[in-house]
Amino acid sequence: MVLPSISQDLHKQKAYSQAMDIRRGSATVALILLATTLPVASAWADSDQPDSTNPLIISPYKTTVDKFKMEMKQFHDSLHVREISRASINKVFRSAVTKASKEANLALKSATTVEQKNAILTSRRNAILAAVAIRDRAILALGPMPLPPAEPEMSGFKEKKDKNDKNPGMKKNGKNLQGKQSKSNH
């Protein structure tokens, strides 16, 4: 039976460590960006008289949209880090399978009995199963897929009145907001 060599195990640990280093690095970058933007936001909030002509006053919706954009960028960054980690895991997996197959093919050339051939094929199959188990554990260690942030909705913010709306109290069914029928529908 061919067992994965120590160097393969070290290589897998190294790939996993690299993936985690990338994750930590992106989290560090996100924290640095957040820390550098917080003092600017507090400086904006310190203005004495809020003035509607002041370009530094931001509408609540725009603030929410900006937050959404930042969260979306973090989401894409985390997807990218996950893809890099997954590619590394799959590369290690493919190399383990290739190595097991090459070793089995070399051993099969020198095997003379059916029992020897069966033992070689069984060891190859076991090595591949071990590689699959290691790959699956590494992918599980990545954690769940990151979820995209929810898009901001206008419902929580003041909406501008529609200039084309001649009768703002009317609904499409012809009833006004108090539930009475309009005179035009009789």
N, C-alpha and C positions, 0 to 999 in steps of 0.2 A: 504494500500500500504506500503510495507516494503522499507524504504530508507536505503542506506548504512550508517552505523553508523559513528560517528566522528572518532572513532579509526581506521576504515578502511581508511578514508581519510588521517589521519596522517600517517598511515602505507604506503600508496601509495606515499605520499610526501617524506617520509623517504627513500623508495626504490629509488625514482627518485634522491634524494639528494646523496645517496650512489653511484648511477651510475655516476652522474656528478663528484663526488669526485674522482672516479676511473679514469675518463677521464682526469681531471686536473692533477692527479698524474702521469699518463703516459706521458702527455705533459711536465710536469716538469722534469721527468726522461730523456726524449728526449732532452730537452734544456740543461740539465746538461751534458749529453754525448756530445752534440755538442760543448758546451763551453769548455770542457776539451780536445777535439780533435783539436780545432782551434789553440791554442798556439803551438802544436806540428807541425801542418802543416805550420805555419808561420816560425818556426825554420828551417824546411826543405828548405823553399824558400830563406832563408838568406845565403845560401852557396856562397862563393866568386866566385869560378870557377866551373861552371857546368862540371862535369866529367862523361863520359859515364860509367866509372867503379864504380862510387859512387852508392852504393845500395839504397841510400835515394832518388835518382831521379826516379820518377815513370812515366811510359808512360801515355799519355793522356787517352788511352783506359782503362788501369788498374784503373785510377782515376775514370773514368766514371762507370766502373763495381763496384768499391767499393761504390760509391755513390748509385748505383742501389741496392746493397745489403743492405745498410743502409735504403733506402726508403722502400725496401721490408720488412725489419724487422719492421719498423714503421707501414706499412700497416697491417702486421699480428697482431701487438699489438693492433691497432685500431679495427680490426675485433674481437679480443678476448674481448676487453672492451665492444664492441657492443653486443656480444653474452651474456656476463655476465649481461648487462643491460636488454637485451631482456628476459633472463631467469627470472630475478627478476620481471619484468613487468608481465610475464605470470604466475608466482607463485602467485602474488597478485590477478590477474584475476581469476585464478582457485579457490583460497580461497574465493573470493567474490561470485562466482557462487555456490560453495559448501555450503556456509553459507545460501544463498538465498534458495537453494533447501531444506536444512535441516529445515529451519524455515517454509517453505511452507508445507513440509511433516508433521511436528508437528502440524501445524495449521489445516491441512486437517483431521487429526485424530479426532479433536474436533468439526469440522464443521458438521452441521446437515442439512442445506438447500443447495439447488443448488446455490442460490445466494451467499452464504458464500464461497462455493467451487470455484465459478467463480471469486470472488473477490480475494481469496488467490492465485489462478493460475495467475490472471492478475498482482498482485503485484510481484509475482516471476518473471514473464516474464519481467516486467518493471525493476526490480533489475538487471536482467541479461543483458538487453539492456543498462542500465546505466554502468554496468561493461565493456561491449564491447566498449562503447563510450570512457570511461576513458582509457582503454587499447590502443585503436587506437590513441588517442591524445598523450599518452606517447610514443608510437612507432614513431609517426610523430615527436615528440620533439627530438628523437635521431638523426634526420637528415638523409640525404641520405647515402646509403651504401658507404663506402670508395672505391675508385677506385685503382686498382693495378698500380704501376709505369710502365712506358714503358721500355721495355728491351733496352739496348744500342745496337746500330748498328755499324758495322765496317765501313760503307760507309764514315763516316766523318773523318776517321783516315787513315794514310798511311798503305796500305796493303803490305805485303811482296810479292815479285815477286815469281811466281810459278816456281820452278826449272825445272819442266817437260814441261813447255811451250816453245817449240822450235821456234815458230813463234808468238811473242806477238802482232804483228800488225794485225793478221788475226782474223776474226770472224767466227762463225760456218757456215754461209751461203757462205763462200768462198770469200767474198769481204774483202779487207783490209780496214784500217781506212779511206783512201781517196776515197773509193767507187769504186775502180778499181777491175776488176776480177783478181784472181790469175792465174798464168800460168798453175798450176797443174789441174785446173778444166776444161780446154778446151778440 
